[in-house]
Amino acid sequence: MELYDAIYNRRIVRDFKDKKVPDEVLERIINAGLQAPTHDHLRNWEFVILQENGDKEKALQFISNGVKPQLEILKQILVNGTAQQRMYADAMPKQYSMLYNASHIILPFFKTNSGVMHPSSVSSLNPLSSIWCVIENIFLAATAENLACSMRIPVGDEGLNVAKVVGAPEDYLLPCYIGLGYPADDKVVVEQVRYTAKQKMHFGKW
Ligand SMILES: Cc1cc2nc3c(=O)[nH]c(=O)nc-3n(C[C@H](O)[C@H](O)[C@H](O)COP(=O)(O)O)c2cc1C
């Protein structure tokens, strides 16, 4: 697939087929992640891959604590509203299933420093910024393989708890969970908020 096709076709998918992604495809996708730019030249990133149901259950056990209060609030405000509200209405109840039902869960860890949690400037966040370049490469490579990804940002202590369960060193943080798999034929396609470059470019001055 051409790069621009992958960019335009990439979507977050939350409904997957019950079908395993082959090991060599997974490896190509992780290798694509590892080509991302890195703030410290060191590519201090590690990936925990989960495919057994028992391992997935252990890692996902903390999700409900974050989702339950979110769901209660959302139930009250999400009726038939904006595209953003419709996205949340589809996404929130699937926070567990969109990872559990994916062929693989990829947990991308980055080596952190004291600055990330208590930033004094934007550059303190460089380790976090770098891992997001990795994550986008993974999304695009998955799209190029005719696969798709779900993603969830851990809430509260969720990420630290997952890190403990999978045995990550204390100086490595989890920015998100990624579910990787074959999109279901009847996957929900959420309407997008889209802009063109012309609407967003400011030449010379904002
Ligand atoms: C920083 C960030 C955090 C996100 N957090 C979540 C999340 O916790 N759960 C989820 O289901 N989707 C999450 N998403 C996915 C967005 O909902 C999705 O990207 C957005 O609706 C646009 O849809 P698209 O990616 O298909 O274009 C997140 C995306 C980003 C970039």
The ligand as an SDF file (V2000), in Angstrom:
LIG
                    3D

 31 33  0  0  0  0  0  0  0  0999 V2000
   -3.9940   10.7350   22.4120 C   0  0  0  0  0  0  0  0  0  0  0  0
   -5.1740    9.8800   22.0180 C   0  0  0  0  0  0  0  0  0  0  0  0
   -5.9230    9.2570   23.0020 C   0  0  0  0  0  0  0  0  0  0  0  0
   -6.9710    8.3930   22.6650 C   0  0  0  0  0  0  0  0  0  0  0  0
   -7.6080    7.6910   23.6430 N   0  0  0  0  0  0  0  0  0  0  0  0
   -8.5040    6.7420   23.3110 C   0  0  0  0  0  0  0  0  0  0  0  0
   -9.0470    5.8800   24.3160 C   0  0  0  0  0  0  0  0  0  0  0  0
   -8.6820    5.9310   25.4940 O   0  0  0  0  0  0  0  0  0  0  0  0
   -9.9740    4.9710   23.9150 N   0  0  0  0  0  0  0  0  0  0  0  0
  -10.3850    4.8460   22.6200 C   0  0  0  0  0  0  0  0  0  0  0  0
  -11.2290    3.9960   22.3340 O   0  0  0  0  0  0  0  0  0  0  0  0
   -9.8680    5.6270   21.6390 N   0  0  0  0  0  0  0  0  0  0  0  0
   -8.9350    6.5600   21.9480 C   0  0  0  0  0  0  0  0  0  0  0  0
   -8.3610    7.3480   20.9670 N   0  0  0  0  0  0  0  0  0  0  0  0
   -8.7850    7.1890   19.5700 C   0  0  0  0  0  0  0  0  0  0  0  0
   -9.6600    8.3510   19.1240 C   0  0  0  0  0  0  0  0  0  0  0  0
  -10.9680    8.1980   19.6480 O   0  0  0  0  0  0  0  0  0  0  0  0
   -9.7040    8.3760   17.5770 C   0  0  0  0  0  0  0  0  0  0  0  0
   -8.4120    8.5290   17.0920 O   0  0  0  0  0  0  0  0  0  0  0  0
  -10.5910    9.5110   17.0770 C   0  0  0  0  0  0  0  0  0  0  0  0
  -11.9490    9.2640   17.3590 O   0  0  0  0  0  0  0  0  0  0  0  0
  -10.4440    9.7400   15.5720 C   0  0  0  0  0  0  0  0  0  0  0  0
  -10.7690    8.5580   14.8760 O   0  0  0  0  0  0  0  0  0  0  0  0
   -9.7370    7.8730   13.8520 P   0  0  0  0  0  0  0  0  0  0  0  0
   -8.4640    7.5830   14.6250 O   0  0  0  0  0  0  0  0  0  0  0  0
  -10.4380    6.6240   13.3960 O   0  0  0  0  0  0  0  0  0  0  0  0
   -9.4820    8.8540   12.7450 O   0  0  0  0  0  0  0  0  0  0  0  0
   -7.3220    8.2140   21.2970 C   0  0  0  0  0  0  0  0  0  0  0  0
   -6.5760    8.8840   20.3080 C   0  0  0  0  0  0  0  0  0  0  0  0
   -5.4970    9.6770   20.6610 C   0  0  0  0  0  0  0  0  0  0  0  0
   -4.6640   10.3080   19.5660 C   0  0  0  0  0  0  0  0  0  0  0  0
  1  2  1  0
  2  3  1  0
  2 30  2  0
  3  4  2  0
  4  5  1  0
  4 28  1  0
  5  6  2  0
  6  7  1  0
  6 13  1  0
  7  8  2  0
  7  9  1  0
  9 10  1  0
 10 11  2  0
 10 12  1  0
 12 13  2  0
 13 14  1  0
 14 15  1  0
 14 28  1  0
 15 16  1  0
 16 17  1  0
 16 18  1  0
 18 19  1  0
 18 20  1  0
 20 21  1  0
 20 22  1  0
 22 23  1  0
 23 24  1  0
 24 25  2  0
 24 26  1  0
 24 27  1  0
 28 29  2  0
 29 30  1  0
 30 31  1  0
M  END
$$$$
